[in-house]
Amino acid sequence: MGWSTFINVEKLLEWLPTTGLRIFFVLVGAFAFVRLLSFVTKRIERFFDDDDPTMMSEREKQAATLGKVLRNIIGIAVWGAAGLIVLHELGISIGPILAGVGIAGVAVGFGAQSLVKDFLSGMFILVENQFHVGDVIRTAGVAGLVERITLRTTTLRDLEGRVHVVPNGQIEVLTNMTKKWSRAVLDIGVAYKEDVDQVMEILSKVGEEMNEDPEFGRMITAPLEIPGVQDFADSAVVIRVMFTTRPGRQWPVAREARRRIKIAFDRHGIEIPFPHQTVYLGEGRPMNGRLSVEIAGRAPAGSAGDSAEIARAGPAGGTRDAEASPPPERPDADDPDGAGDSQGKEA
């Protein structure tokens, strides 16, 4: 049997110039309309481009966000309408289909309230201009660069390259770290002995150098601010400095500022304190720099170069008691071999 057994060639030839041609024009028209819309929206995005490859301005972010959302919405609407027209041309009644879609929509509205919440939240995000593609935000326990916004979800990529897809309905508290301008806040700790006025003068010079730098000067939008002494910490006087930067530039500016401050402090001999820990061993005889451990009533012998003597427990498994022992006596001048009293006394 040939293929002509299953296909009526005469009806096919009658169908192609009429219905088939109309279906072809519908699909081609839908494709052309979607492509034209994509071209127009991308041209609008380029119109707001300020030719700065290092960062996106607020107008660029807004144009990119709205362009992507419009392409998604109108693309779905156009292809949905084209599908209904094709079904009508094929002789399938679309009335029951539309009625069924309406009933299904009501059922989905009751059963998928979280989905409806996501769409409504997405609409308010766009209308209220909360954030755009290219912003760095923190929400729903994650943070990252906004790569994509739809009416249902927001896609973030963090510093490690991980992609987080957040339903818009879960965005209850939002932190936008790159809205119009940003700020790098540094708390610099110096030792209590340092002259605070001198330290602040050094910090001011570092800020002036960064403003004059051809690379970082473009990122900073205002002179360095030094509010003053921020805190008296356990081992440091904390001085706060602030750089106002272009959106998203606060992190490279902060890293460079820390590097230059460390170099400037080293040059001027300003001490940057670090934590110290003191171990208290209780009251008793003076330690004099040595510590012996008594095990099962026997103190191990030591040498003059040891600062502590530790012995392992024998078969008897005695308890370990730490106690101080005086340092060994220095060899006498007449005793070059150091054969004097070189062992610690037993407890």
Protein Blocks (a to p, Z undefined) as FASTA:
>chain_A
ZZklmpcfklmmmmmmmmmmmmmmmmmmmmmmmmmmmmmmmmmmmmmpgoiakbccfklm
mmmmmmmmmmmmmmmmmmmmmmmmmmmmnopafklmmmmmmmmmmmmmmmmmmlmmmmmm
mmmmmmnomacehiacdeehiacddfbdcfkbccdddfkopacdddfklmmbccdfkghi
acddddddddfkbcfklmmmmmmmmmmmmmmpmklmmmpcbdcddfbjfbdcfkbccddd
dddddehilmmmmmmmmmmmmmmmmmnopacddddddddebjaddfklpacddeehiacd
ddfkbcbdcddddfkopacddddddddddddfklmnopacfbccdZZ
